[in-house]
């Protein structure tokens, strides 16, 4: 990491490094990912096989092996990696893939909208989009269909 004059703020020492967001940057040491602060200090030990690009609502995705879960900014696993894939939190819910279908979990990891969709969007203003085959649906945060697209 360099400053505006081209001088090193943090000396080269990582196998990969991303930009800072919310005061933290993702770094790779060997084959594992973690986070540093703006001084270059390790905040979250590089221990994950993959890591999300940023924290949303205080959590980010991580992978251990082939499974996805969530950690907080201290690096504590909040939701054990158990999903085939996972998206970010929006309005208190995150997208998760279970058995090739998508649903939503809350911040405790409890499934609140059963995986039933081929594709889902983030929640925005209390609603998310979901697709099952060619049918598009708008759902609320309990999974109730409030509108079918194309009706």
Buried (B, 14 or more C-beta within 10 A) or exposed (E): BEEEEEEEEBEEEBEEBBEBEEEBBBBBBEEBBBBBBEEBEEBBEBBBBBBBEBBBBEBBBBBBEEBBBBBBBEBEBBBEBBBBBBBBBBBEBBBBBBEEBBBBBBBEBEBBBEBBBEEBBBBEEEBBBBBEEEBBBBBBBEBEEEEEEEE
